[in-house]
Amino acid sequence: MRQEQTIKGLVVMGALAVLLAAAPALRADGFIIPSPRPGQDIPPLSVKYHRVKVEIVNQVARTSVDQVFVNHFGRDIEGTYIFPVPEGASVSEFAMYIGNERVQGEILDSREARRVYEDIVRRMRDPGLLEYMGRNLFRARVFPIPANGEKRVQISYTEVLKSENGLVKYLYPLNTERFSRDPLEDVSISVRVESQVPIVNVYSPSHKVSVSKDSAGRARVGYEDKRVRPDKDFLVYYSLSKDDVGLSYMNWEGPEGGYFMLLASPRYAAAGERVVNKTIVLVLDSSGSMSGAKIRQAKEAARFILNHLGPRDEFTVVDFDDGVTPFSDALVPATDDNIGRALKFVDAIEDSGGTNINDALLAALSRMRGGERPSYVLFLTDGLPTVGTTETADILRHAQQANSSRSRVFVFGVGNDVNTELLDRISSDHRGTSVYIGETEDLEAAISGFYEKISSPLLSDLAVTFSGIETSQVYPRALPDLFKGSQLVLVGKYKGRGPVSIVLTGKSGREEKRFVLEGRALVSGDSFNFLPRLWATRRIGYLLEEIRLQGLNQELADEIRRLGLKYGIVTPYTSFLVTEKEAQTLDAAAPAAREAILGGVVGGVGAVRAAKATQIFKLEDRAAQVASERILYKDDKTFYLKDGVWTDSEYKDGAPATEVKFNSDAFYKLIAEKPGIAKYLSAGNKLIVVFRGVNYRIIE
């Protein structure tokens, strides 16, 4: 995953963009603490690269770490290599050589390790190591580290993974931000999972990872990036099931109630395995504004889709500009002959004229027919409606009347001269999504990539029911179909004590399918503490869309602001959370996007960027986190830098707080007496934290 994929995580929300967390949440990589010398200020070492390879076989995980450290000092130095070992793990290999001599290390149990952590915190006056309290420690002396040279370290450890609520959890414990002078040049994590029971749901709440399945019992998870400062745990969950669709449930309870997430994934389907037959109508805008590269790429995308239809699918193509030219009067089977004729039809399309969106949409929907097949309209346009019916309300009404088959409509808006309100309303009214493709983006790649995701439907018309709890504010509101290789992620709030039973229903062709997850007890503790921020991200996305499409509503705006402040999510109403410089760096077009959301602008670069941002908030599987000097995330808490003090978002200004001096005996006594507070105190040496209803102020 290269830099452009990191940039892909930028989300413009009004006055700025939100950088979705793309670095792994890693709290246990190794690092080297340089040994001090009288009168010398030894600069921290940098980490040149950090590569992690994980192999999990039947819940036994072997993690192999390969790091290269760089000494920027003009003379040899010595230091201590430390690696906080995850609970229950055992170090099986450590490789570092001085000449031909292999360096030996030692394992310290959690009590001995705590004294080492405290000693380093006291000497360095840096609370970062407090995150590791309670962990064992691997320690080795390193000398010499060559002047302006490198030192390579390799370490492996083995652990038995725990299963929580039917989910197997893997955590790579890498907070190098405090101990590496520069960002990592290269970081990568590769996870291979093998199981005798089929693997279904694979989910990372911390990173944008790639997931692939080689077979029913083998899966791969990958993450890589460059020039980053990883500062969070890399976390992956996976579940095992022999069902055709595997269900996984997780919950978290806090002062404001309970939050849940449901994952649903179809089992692994081998190449050529039967999927549900579908109906596709491809609608191509060939108006004059599509001339040049746009029409060439659109035609290539159409050829890709036609060449990848299933043998039992049905399809047609609709070409439109001022008027509408269909390939056929009705749907036709995807035979070689029909596909060949359709390819010639696409070849003959030429760009000219205006944009008749209304009639093109009606032509596509009128060719659909009801039945057991899931039906999809792929609608591509680069302009505003200029011919025929042009009023948004009229077009939407006509489409609703024409869509008796309840087809899903996926809209592709190309460039900036599109009516985002109209396209988003079309897709949302017809249970689809909007995809916006920039002027410089590859149109062919975007459309063909999207089609690959939806080309193999397995279950349509989904519905979910819960018993044992009462759910509310569940997102997404309209459930998508399940496709080969896809995953449903449903988040919401709940009340009740459980146990929870869940029923997922859907159609596979003519057959009604039913999948049940029974008697899941509600869990307590911090295992799934990412759920509130993930839910808030989805909630904000839907509220912003309501404002963008329906107009300003002060009640909704107030809720967006409250959620944004509590969870550190940047919105048009919380743009002050980042500095002006950060806002400009993230996206120069942010003011235009802000105007589009707050002012009801439906066209132009700002409107397109605002529409993209809303979609990402609604659909992104990870909680939005912004890279800002003013915001710090620690598990379920958000801290803001106010007057030099990291302040818990839950703290009410002016409320009394117990003062404790950083690095004092009272400070470490607080850590000992309040298990769980240490990870929050690692935020800084001047902070205010609310812990179990009590306010604590850490002072110098």
SULGIQUI-V973756 format. One record per pair of residues at least 24 apart in sequence whose C-alpha atoms are under 10 Angstrom apart, sorted by the first residue. I is the first residue (numbers start at 1). J is the second residue. Records with the same first field share a line. If there is no record, write none. Layout:
# SULGIQUI-V973756
I->J, J
This chain:
# SULGIQUI-V973756
1->187, 188, 208, 209, 210, 222, 223, 224, 225, 226
2->186, 223, 224, 225, 226, 227
3->224, 225, 226, 227, 228
4->225
5->208, 224, 225
6->208, 224, 225, 226, 228
7->586
9->208, 613, 616, 620, 624
10->586, 587, 613, 616, 624, 626
11->570, 571, 586, 587, 590, 609, 610, 612, 613, 614, 615, 616, 617, 624, 626
12->570, 571, 572, 583, 586, 587, 588, 589, 590, 591, 592, 593, 594, 606, 608, 609, 610, 611, 612, 613, 614, 616, 617
13->541, 544, 569, 570, 571, 572, 573, 574, 575, 587, 590, 591, 593, 594, 596, 597, 609, 610, 611, 612, 613, 614, 617
14->544, 570, 571, 572, 573, 574, 575, 589, 590, 591, 592, 593, 594, 595, 596, 597, 598, 606, 607, 609, 610, 613
15->570, 571, 572, 573, 574, 575, 576, 578, 580, 583, 584, 587, 588, 589, 590, 591, 592, 593, 594, 595, 597
16->570, 571, 572, 574, 575, 576, 578, 579, 580, 582, 583, 584, 585, 586, 587, 588, 589, 590, 591, 592, 593, 594
17->570, 571, 572, 575, 578, 582, 583, 584, 585, 586, 587, 588, 589, 590, 593, 609, 610, 613, 626, 627
18->569, 570, 571, 578, 583, 586, 587, 613, 617, 624, 625, 626, 627, 628
19->570, 586, 624, 625, 626, 627, 628
20->206, 207, 208, 569, 616, 617, 620, 622, 623, 624, 625, 626, 627
21->205, 206, 207, 208, 230, 231, 232, 622, 623, 624, 625, 626, 627
22->206, 207, 208, 209, 223, 224, 225, 228, 230, 232, 622, 625
23->174, 187, 188, 206, 207, 208, 223, 224, 225, 226, 228, 229, 230, 231, 232, 233, 234
24->172, 173, 174, 175, 187, 188, 189, 204, 205, 206, 207, 208, 209, 223, 224, 225, 228, 229, 230, 231, 232, 233, 234, 235
25->171, 172, 173, 174, 175, 205, 206, 207, 230, 231, 232, 233, 234, 235, 635
26->171, 172, 173, 174, 175, 176, 206, 230, 231, 232, 233, 234, 235
27->83, 84, 85, 86, 129, 131, 132, 171, 172, 173, 174, 175, 176, 230, 231, 232, 233, 234
28->82, 83, 84, 85, 86, 131, 132, 135, 137, 171, 172, 173, 174, 175, 176, 232, 233, 234
29->65, 66, 67, 82, 83, 84, 85, 155, 172, 173, 174, 175, 176, 233
30->65, 66, 67, 81, 82, 83, 84, 85, 137, 138, 139, 153, 154, 155, 173, 174, 175, 176, 179
31->67, 68, 69, 79, 80, 81, 82, 83, 84, 153, 174, 175, 176, 178, 179, 180
32->69, 78, 79, 80, 81, 82, 83, 139, 140, 141, 142, 179, 180
33->78, 79, 80, 81, 82, 120, 124, 141, 142, 179, 180
34->71, 77, 78, 79, 80, 81, 142, 143, 145, 179
35->77, 78, 79, 80, 141, 142, 143
36->77, 78, 79, 123
37->77, 78
41->73
42->71, 72, 73, 74, 75, 77
43->71, 72, 73, 180, 181
44->70, 71, 72, 73, 178, 179, 180, 181, 182
45->69, 70, 71, 72, 73, 79, 145, 150, 179, 180, 181, 182
46->70, 71, 72, 150, 176, 177, 179, 180, 181, 182, 183, 184, 185
47->71, 150, 151, 152, 176, 177, 179, 180, 181, 182, 183, 184, 185, 186, 187, 229
48->150, 151, 152, 180, 182, 183, 184, 185, 186, 187, 227
49->152, 183, 184, 185, 186, 187, 188, 226, 227
50->153, 174, 184, 185, 186, 187, 188, 189, 224
51->154, 186, 187, 188, 189, 190, 224
52->154, 155, 156, 172, 187, 188, 189, 190, 191, 223, 224
53->156, 188, 189, 190, 191, 192, 222
54->156, 157, 158, 170, 172, 189, 190, 191, 192, 193, 220, 221
55->158, 190, 191, 192, 193, 194, 220
56->158, 159, 160, 161, 170, 191, 192, 193, 194, 195, 218, 219
57->160, 192, 193, 194, 195, 196, 217, 218
58->160, 161, 193, 194, 195, 196, 197, 217
59->159, 160, 161, 162, 163, 168, 169, 170, 193, 194, 195
60->158, 159, 160, 161, 162, 193, 194
61->89, 157, 158, 159, 160, 161, 170, 191, 192, 193
62->89, 90, 91, 92, 156, 157, 158, 159, 160, 191
63->89, 91, 92, 155, 156, 157, 158, 159, 172, 189, 190, 191
64->91, 92, 93, 94, 154, 155, 156, 157, 158, 189
65->94, 153, 154, 155, 156, 157, 189
66->95, 152, 153, 154, 155, 156
67->151, 152, 153, 154, 155, 186, 187
68->150, 151, 152, 153, 154
69->145, 149, 150, 151, 152, 153, 180, 184
70->145, 146, 147, 148, 149, 150, 151, 152, 180, 181, 182
71->145, 146, 147, 148, 149, 150, 151, 181
72->146, 147, 148, 149, 150, 181
73->145, 146, 147, 148, 149
74->146, 147, 148, 149
75->144, 145, 146, 147, 148, 149
76->143, 144, 145, 146, 147, 148, 149
77->142, 143, 144, 145, 146, 147
78->141, 142, 143, 144, 145, 146
79->140, 141, 142, 143, 144, 145
80->139, 140, 141, 142, 143
81->105, 138, 139, 140, 141, 142, 153
82->106, 107, 116, 117, 137, 138, 139, 140, 141
83->107, 132, 135, 136, 137, 138, 139, 140, 155, 173, 174
84->108, 110, 113, 117, 129, 131, 132, 133, 134, 135, 136, 137, 138, 139, 173, 174
85->109, 110, 113, 132, 134, 135, 136, 137, 138, 157, 158, 159, 172, 173
86->132, 134, 135, 136, 137, 157, 158, 159, 171, 172, 173
87->134, 135, 136, 137, 159, 160, 173
88->135, 136, 158, 159, 160, 161
89->135, 136, 157, 158, 159, 160, 161
90->136, 138, 156, 157, 158, 159, 160
91->137, 138, 155, 156, 157, 158, 159
92->155, 156, 157, 158
93->154, 155, 156, 157, 158
94->138, 140, 153, 154, 155, 156, 157
95->152, 153, 154, 155, 156
96->140, 142, 151, 152, 153, 154, 155
97->142, 143, 151, 152, 153
98->142, 143, 144, 145, 151
99->144
103->140, 141, 142, 143
104->139, 140, 141, 142
105->138, 139, 140, 141, 142
106->137, 138, 139, 140, 141
107->136, 137, 138, 139, 140
108->135, 136, 137, 138, 139
109->134, 135, 136, 137, 138
110->134, 135, 136, 137
111->135, 136, 137
112->136, 137
113->137, 138, 139
118->663, 668
119->663
121->663, 682
122->662, 663, 664
123->663
125->662, 663, 684, 685
126->178, 179, 662, 663, 682, 683, 684, 685
127->178, 662, 663, 678, 679, 680, 681, 682, 683, 684, 685
128->175, 176, 177, 178, 179, 678, 679, 680, 681, 682, 683, 684, 685
129->175, 178, 179, 678, 679, 681, 682
130->668, 671, 677, 678, 679, 680, 681, 682, 683
131->175, 634, 676, 677, 678, 679, 680, 681, 682, 683
132->173, 678, 679, 682
133->671, 672, 675, 676, 677, 678, 679
134->675, 676, 678
163->237, 238, 239
164->237, 239, 249, 250, 523, 527, 528
165->239, 248, 249, 250, 251, 520, 521, 522, 523
166->237, 238, 239, 240, 241, 247, 248, 249, 250, 520
167->201, 202, 203, 236, 237, 238, 239, 240, 248, 249, 250
168->202, 236, 237, 238, 239, 240
169->203, 204, 235, 236, 237, 238, 239, 527
170->204, 233, 234, 235, 236, 237, 238
171->233, 234, 235, 236, 237
172->232, 233, 234, 235, 236
173->232, 233, 234, 235
174->229, 230, 231, 232, 233, 234
175->229, 230, 231, 232, 233
176->228, 229, 230, 231, 232
177->228, 229, 230, 231, 232
178->229, 231
180->229
181->229
182->227, 228, 229
183->226, 227, 228, 229, 230
184->225, 226, 227, 228, 229, 230
185->225, 226, 227, 228, 229
186->224, 225, 226, 227, 228
187->223, 224, 225, 226, 227, 228, 229, 230
188->222, 223, 224, 225, 226
189->221, 222, 223, 224, 225, 234
190->220, 221, 222, 223, 224
191->219, 220, 221, 222, 223, 236
192->218, 219, 220, 221, 222
193->217, 218, 219, 220, 221, 238
194->218, 219, 220
195->219, 240
196->240
197->239, 240, 241, 242
198->239, 240, 241, 242, 243, 244, 246, 267, 268
199->238, 239, 240, 241, 242, 246, 265, 266, 267, 268
200->238, 239, 240, 241, 242, 243, 244, 245, 246, 247, 248, 263, 264, 265, 266, 267, 268, 485, 487
201->237, 238, 239, 240, 241, 245, 246, 247, 248, 263, 264, 265, 266, 267, 485, 486, 487, 488, 489
202->236, 237, 238, 239, 240, 248, 263, 264, 265, 487
203->235, 236, 237, 238, 239, 263, 487, 489, 621, 622
204->234, 235, 236, 237, 238, 621, 622
205->233, 234, 235, 236, 237, 528, 530, 531, 534, 621, 622, 623
206->232, 233, 234, 235, 236, 530, 621, 622, 623
207->232, 233, 234, 235, 236, 621, 622, 623
208->620, 621, 622
209->236
211->485
212->268, 485
213->267, 268, 269, 270, 485
214->268, 269, 270
215->267, 268, 269, 270
216->240, 241, 242, 267, 268, 269, 270
217->267, 268
218->268
219->268
231->633, 634
232->633, 634, 635
233->635
239->263, 265
240->267
241->265, 266, 267
242->267
243->267, 515, 516
244->268, 269, 458, 513, 514, 515
245->458, 459, 482, 487, 504, 513, 514, 515, 516
246->487, 504, 515, 516, 517
247->488, 502, 503, 504, 515, 516, 517
248->489, 502, 517, 520
249->490, 491, 500, 501, 502, 517, 520, 521, 522
250->491, 520, 521, 522, 523, 527, 528, 531
251->491, 492, 493, 494, 521, 522, 523, 524, 525, 526, 527, 528, 529, 530, 531, 532
252->493, 494, 522, 523, 524, 525, 526, 527, 528, 529, 530, 531, 532
253->493, 494, 495, 522, 523, 524, 525, 526, 528, 529, 531, 532
254->524, 525, 526, 529, 532, 636
255->692, 693
256->493, 532
257->493, 494, 495, 496, 532
258->469, 471, 492, 493, 494, 495, 496, 497, 522, 531, 532
259->471, 472, 474, 491, 492, 493, 494, 495, 528, 529, 530, 531, 532, 533, 534, 535
260->471, 474, 490, 491, 492, 493, 494, 522, 528, 531, 532, 534, 535
261->474, 475, 488, 489, 490, 491, 492, 493, 528, 531, 532, 534, 535
262->464, 488, 489, 490, 491, 492, 502
263->487, 488, 489, 490, 491
264->482, 486, 487, 488, 489, 490, 504, 515
265->482, 483, 484, 485, 486, 487, 488, 489
266->458, 459, 482, 483, 484, 485, 486, 487, 488
267->484, 485, 486
268->484, 485
269->456, 458, 484, 485
270->484
272->310
273->456
274->310, 456, 457, 458
275->310, 455, 456, 457, 458, 459, 483, 484, 508, 509
276->310, 312, 313, 372, 373, 374, 455, 456, 457, 458, 459, 460, 483, 507, 508, 509, 510
277->309, 310, 311, 312, 313, 314, 372, 373, 374, 375, 455, 456, 457, 458, 508, 509
278->309, 310, 312, 313, 314, 315, 372, 373, 374, 375, 376, 455, 456, 457, 458, 509
279->309, 310, 312, 313, 314, 315, 316, 331, 332, 333, 334, 368, 369, 373, 374, 375, 376, 377, 407
280->305, 306, 309, 313, 314, 315, 316, 317, 331, 334, 364, 368, 374, 375, 376, 377, 378, 407, 408, 455
281->314, 315, 316, 317, 318, 331, 363, 364, 365, 367, 368, 375, 376, 377, 378, 379, 409
282->306, 315, 316, 317, 318, 319, 326, 364, 376, 377, 378, 379, 380, 410
283->316, 317, 318, 319, 320, 324, 325, 326, 357, 360, 361, 363, 364, 377, 378, 379, 380, 381, 411
284->317, 318, 319, 320, 321, 324, 325, 346, 349, 360, 378, 379, 380, 381, 382, 412
285->318, 319, 320, 321, 322, 324, 349, 350, 351, 352, 354, 355, 356, 357, 360, 379, 380, 381, 382, 383, 414
286->319, 320, 321, 322, 324, 349, 350, 351, 352, 353, 354, 355, 380, 381, 382
287->319, 320, 321, 322, 323, 350, 351, 352, 353, 354, 355, 356, 381, 382, 383
288->321, 322, 350, 351, 352, 353, 354, 355, 382, 383
289->321, 351, 352, 353, 354, 355, 381, 382, 383, 417
290->321, 350, 351, 352, 353, 381, 382, 383, 414, 415
291->350, 351, 352
292->351
293->439, 440, 442, 443
294->351, 382, 414, 415, 439, 440, 441, 442, 443, 444
295->349, 350, 351, 443, 444
296->347, 349, 350, 351, 443, 444
297->442, 443, 444, 445, 446, 447
298->346, 380, 381, 414, 442, 443, 444, 445, 446, 447, 448
299->343, 346, 347, 348, 349, 443, 444
300->343, 346, 347, 443, 444, 445, 447, 448
301->443, 444, 445, 446, 447, 448, 449, 451
302->342, 343, 346, 347, 444, 447, 448
303->339, 340, 342, 343, 344, 346, 347, 444, 448
304->343, 444, 445, 447, 448, 449, 451, 452
305->447, 448, 449, 451, 452, 455
306->334, 338, 339, 340, 342, 343, 346
307->334, 336, 339, 340, 343
308->334, 339, 448, 451, 452, 455
309->333, 334, 335, 339, 455, 456
310->334, 335, 455, 456
311->335, 336
313->373, 375
314->338, 368, 373, 375
315->339, 342, 367, 368, 375, 376, 377
316->342, 364, 367, 368, 377
317->342, 343, 345, 346, 363, 364, 377, 378
318->345, 346, 360, 361, 363, 364, 379
319->345, 346, 349, 350, 360, 363, 364, 380
320->349, 351, 352, 353, 354, 355, 356, 357, 359, 360, 361, 363, 381
321->350, 351, 352, 353, 354, 355, 356, 357, 359, 360, 381, 385, 386, 387
322->352, 353, 354, 355, 356, 357, 359, 360, 385, 386, 387, 388
323->353, 354, 355, 356, 357, 359, 360, 387, 388
324->355, 356, 357, 358, 359, 360, 361, 362, 363, 364
325->349, 360, 363
326->360, 363, 364, 367
328->367
329->363, 366, 367
330->363, 364, 366, 367, 368, 369
331->364, 367, 368, 369
353->386, 387
354->383, 384, 385, 386, 387, 388
355->381, 382, 383, 384, 385, 386, 387, 388, 390
356->381, 383, 384, 385, 386, 387, 388, 389, 390
357->381, 383, 384, 385, 386, 387, 388, 389, 390, 395
358->385, 386, 387, 388, 389, 390, 391, 392, 394, 395, 396, 398, 399
359->387, 388, 389, 395, 398, 399
361->395, 396, 398, 399, 402, 403, 409, 426
362->395, 398, 399, 400, 401, 402, 403
363->399, 402
364->399, 402, 403, 409
365->399, 400, 401, 402, 403, 404, 405, 406, 407, 408, 409
366->399, 401, 402, 403, 404, 405
367->402, 403, 405
368->402, 403, 404, 405, 406, 407
369->403, 404, 405, 406, 407
370->403, 404, 405, 406, 407
371->405, 509, 510
372->460, 507, 508, 509, 510, 511
373->405, 407, 457, 460, 507, 508, 509, 510
374->405, 406, 407, 408, 457, 458, 459, 460, 461, 481, 507, 508, 509
375->405, 406, 407, 408, 409, 457, 460
376->406, 407, 408, 409, 410, 430, 432, 454, 455
377->407, 408, 409, 410, 411, 427, 430, 432
378->408, 409, 410, 411, 412, 432, 447, 451
379->409, 410, 411, 412, 413, 423, 427, 434
380->410, 411, 412, 413, 414, 423, 435, 436, 447
381->411, 412, 413, 414, 415, 417, 418, 419, 423
382->412, 413, 414, 415, 416, 417, 418, 419, 436, 437, 439
383->413, 414, 415, 416, 417, 418, 419, 420, 603
384->413, 416, 417, 418, 419, 420, 422, 423, 603
385->418, 419, 422
391->422
392->419, 421, 422, 423, 425, 426
393->422, 425
395->422, 426
396->422, 423, 425, 426, 429
397->426
399->426, 429, 430
400->426, 429, 430
403->430
406->430, 431, 461
407->431, 432
408->432, 433, 480, 481
409->433, 434
410->434, 435, 450
411->435, 436
412->436, 437, 443, 446, 447
413->437, 438, 443, 608
414->438, 439, 440, 441, 443, 608
415->439, 440, 441, 443, 604, 605, 608
416->603, 604, 605, 606, 607, 608, 609
417->602, 603, 604, 605, 607, 608
418->602, 603, 604, 605, 607, 608
419->601, 602, 603, 604, 607, 608
420->548, 549, 596, 601, 602, 603, 604, 607, 608, 609, 610, 611, 612
421->545, 548, 549, 550, 600, 601, 602, 603, 607, 608, 611
422->549, 602, 603
423->602, 611
424->545, 549, 611, 615
425->545, 549
428->478
429->478
430->478
431->477, 478, 479, 480, 481
432->478, 479, 480, 481
433->480, 615, 619
434->611, 612, 615
435->608, 611, 612, 615
436->608, 609, 611, 612, 615
437->608, 612
438->605, 608, 609
452->483, 484
453->482, 483, 484, 485, 486
454->481, 482, 483, 484, 485, 486
455->483, 484
456->482, 483, 484, 485, 486
457->481, 482, 483, 484, 485, 486, 508, 509
458->482, 483, 484, 485, 486, 506, 507, 508, 509
459->483, 484, 505, 506, 507, 508, 509, 511, 512, 513
460->505, 506, 507, 508, 509, 512, 513
461->505, 506, 507, 508, 512
462->504, 505, 506, 507, 513, 514
463->503, 504, 505, 506, 507, 514
464->490, 502, 503, 504, 505, 506, 514, 515, 516
465->501, 502, 503, 504, 505, 516
466->500, 501, 502, 503, 504, 517, 518
467->496, 498, 499, 500, 501, 502, 503, 518, 519
468->494, 495, 496, 497, 498, 499, 500, 501, 502, 519, 520, 521, 522
469->493, 494, 495, 496, 497, 498, 499, 500, 501, 502, 522
470->494, 495, 496, 497, 498, 500
471->495, 496
473->535, 538, 539
474->535, 538, 539
475->535, 538, 539, 541, 542, 618, 619
476->538, 539, 542, 618, 619
477->542
481->506, 507
482->506
488->621
489->619, 620, 621
490->535, 538, 621
491->531, 532, 534, 535, 536, 538, 539, 621
492->531, 532, 534, 535, 536, 538, 539
493->531, 532, 535
496->522
497->521, 522, 523
498->522, 523
499->523
526->635, 636, 676
528->635, 636
529->635, 636, 637
530->622, 623, 635, 636, 637
531->622, 623, 636
532->567, 623, 636
533->563, 564, 566, 567, 568, 569, 622, 623, 624, 625, 635, 636, 637, 638
534->567, 617, 620, 621, 622, 623, 624, 625
535->618, 621, 622, 623
536->560, 563, 564, 566, 567, 569, 617, 623, 624
537->563, 564, 567, 568, 569, 570, 616, 617, 618, 619, 620, 621, 622, 623, 624, 625
538->614, 615, 616, 617, 618, 619, 620, 621, 622, 623, 624
539->563, 617, 618
540->564, 569, 570, 571, 614, 617, 618
541->571, 613, 614, 615, 616, 617, 618, 619, 620
542->614, 615, 617, 618, 619
543->614, 618
544->571, 572, 597, 598, 610, 611, 613, 614, 615, 617, 618
545->597, 610, 611, 613, 614, 615, 617, 618
546->597
547->597, 598, 599, 600
548->596, 597, 598, 599, 600, 601, 602, 607, 610, 611, 614
549->597, 600, 601, 602
550->600
551->597, 598, 599, 600
552->597, 598, 599, 600
557->598
565->638, 639, 640, 649, 650
566->637, 638, 639, 648, 649, 650, 651
567->623, 624, 625, 631, 633, 636, 637, 638, 639, 649, 650
568->624, 625, 626, 628, 630, 631, 632, 633, 637, 638, 639, 640, 649
569->623, 624, 625, 626, 631, 638
570->624, 625, 626
571->613
572->597, 598
573->598
576->630
577->626, 628, 629, 630, 631, 640, 641
578->626, 627, 628, 629, 630, 631
579->628, 629, 630
582->627, 628, 629
583->628
586->626, 627
632->683, 684
633->680, 683
634->679, 680, 681, 682, 683
635->679, 680
636->680
637->680, 689, 690
638->680, 683, 689
639->680, 683, 687, 688, 689
640->687, 688
641->686, 687
642->687
644->686, 687
645->684, 685, 686, 687, 688, 697, 698, 699
646->681, 683, 684, 685, 686, 687, 688, 689, 697, 698
647->683, 684, 686, 687, 688, 689, 690, 697
648->680, 687, 688, 689, 690, 691, 695, 696
649->688, 689, 690
650->688, 689, 690, 691, 693, 695
651->688, 689, 690, 691, 693, 694, 695, 696
652->690, 695
655->695
656->694, 695, 696, 697
657->688, 689, 690, 694, 695, 696, 697, 698
658->688, 694, 695, 696, 697, 698
659->688, 695, 696, 697, 698, 699
660->686, 696, 697, 698, 699, 700
661->685, 686, 697, 698, 699, 700
662->686, 687, 697, 698, 699, 700
663->698, 699, 700
664->700
667->698, 699
670->696
